[in-house]
Amino acid sequence: MKSKTGKEHTVTAYVLDGKRVLAVDDEPEILELLEEEILGPYPNCKLDKATTFKAGAEMLASKTYDLVILDIMGVRGFELLERAVTRDFPTVMLTGHALSPEALKRSIEMGARAYIPKEKVGEIVPFLEEILQYENLPGWGHIYQNLKGYFDKRWGGYWQKSDEEFWREFEHKITEI
């Protein structure tokens, strides 16, 4: 199946079909791209969008979501993450400007289910499917393994050195499951 952006994706489990998703990002073009990528293969998915912290916070407080996608910069994404996790909404951090090992670690520690670079938004549907198919740590295992090469290229091969113990424990947890 092709998304509206032309990317080929095989939908096998229809995981997002009929789900309610919230996307909060201060860049309207990112929200439009998310809409195309998600609703292309999943036209029955309900996608709510917000471009401000306030609108995102109101939606998180007033509705129930199967999945939440949050930008980090511009909408106070970590504060929204805290609110989403409190309501037990599986949450994805999507970032371009805050793409760093520190933000990845903070996302994990705060309970995000994934941390995806904005430049991978055209490939987001398989990541979202995995988040909904697996519990937190097994889902992180798949996503982390799929993105680790990207992180190594982006940040250099030694990006985990600044907090070796955390990354060693994290990798152990996601691989033992």
Residue pairs with C-beta under 8 A, 6 or more apart in sequence:
1 8
1 9
1 10
1 11
1 40
1 41
2 8
2 9
2 40
2 41
3 9
3 36
3 37
3 40
3 41
3 122
3 125
4 36
4 37
4 39
4 40
5 33
5 36
5 37
5 40
5 122
7 37
7 122
7 123
9 41
9 125
9 126
11 41
11 42
11 125
11 129
13 129
13 133
14 42
15 128
15 129
15 132
15 133
16 38
16 41
16 42
16 45
16 67
16 125
16 128
16 129
16 132
17 42
17 44
17 45
18 44
18 45
18 46
19 42
19 45
19 46
19 66
19 67
19 132
20 45
20 46
20 48
20 63
20 64
20 65
20 66
20 67
21 38
21 45
21 46
21 47
21 48
21 65
21 66
21 67
21 68
21 69
21 128
22 47
22 48
22 49
22 50
22 56
22 59
22 60
22 63
22 65
22 67
22 68
22 69
22 89
23 31
23 34
23 35
23 47
23 48
23 49
23 50
23 68
23 69
23 70
24 49
24 50
24 51
24 53
24 55
24 56
24 59
24 68
24 69
24 70
24 71
24 75
24 77
24 80
25 31
25 34
25 49
25 51
25 69
25 70
25 71
25 74
25 75
25 94
26 51
26 52
26 71
26 73
26 74
26 75
27 51
27 71
27 74
28 51
30 71
30 94
30 118
30 121
31 49
31 51
33 121
33 122
34 47
34 49
34 69
34 121
34 124
35 47
35 49
37 121
37 122
37 124
37 125
38 45
38 47
38 124
38 125
38 128
39 45
39 47
41 125
42 125
48 59
48 63
48 65
50 56
50 58
50 59
50 75
51 75
52 75
53 75
53 76
53 79
53 80
56 70
56 75
56 80
57 79
57 80
57 83
60 68
60 80
60 83
60 84
60 87
60 89
61 83
64 87
64 89
65 84
65 89
66 89
66 90
66 132
67 89
67 90
67 91
67 92
67 128
67 131
67 132
68 80
68 84
68 89
68 90
68 91
68 92
69 91
69 92
69 94
69 128
70 77
70 80
70 81
70 84
70 91
70 92
70 93
70 94
71 77
71 94
71 95
72 78
72 93
72 94
72 95
72 97
72 98
72 103
72 107
73 95
73 96
73 97
73 98
74 97
77 93
77 95
77 98
78 106
78 107
78 110
81 91
81 93
81 107
81 110
81 111
81 112
82 110
84 91
85 91
85 110
85 111
85 112
90 113
90 131
90 132
91 111
91 112
91 113
92 112
92 113
92 114
92 115
92 116
92 127
92 128
92 131
93 103
93 107
93 112
93 114
93 115
93 116
94 116
94 117
94 118
94 121
94 124
95 103
95 115
95 116
95 117
95 118
96 117
96 118
96 119
99 117
99 118
99 154
100 155
101 151
101 155
101 159
101 160
101 162
101 163
103 115
104 115
104 151
105 163
105 166
107 115
108 115
108 140
108 170
111 136
113 131
113 136
113 139
113 140
114 127
114 130
114 131
114 139
114 140
114 143
115 143
115 147
116 124
116 127
116 143
116 147
117 147
117 150
117 154
120 127
120 147
120 150
127 143
127 146
130 139
130 142
130 143
131 139
131 143
133 139
134 141
134 142
137 173
137 174
137 177
138 174
138 177
140 174
141 174
141 175
141 177
144 171
144 174
151 159
152 159
160 167
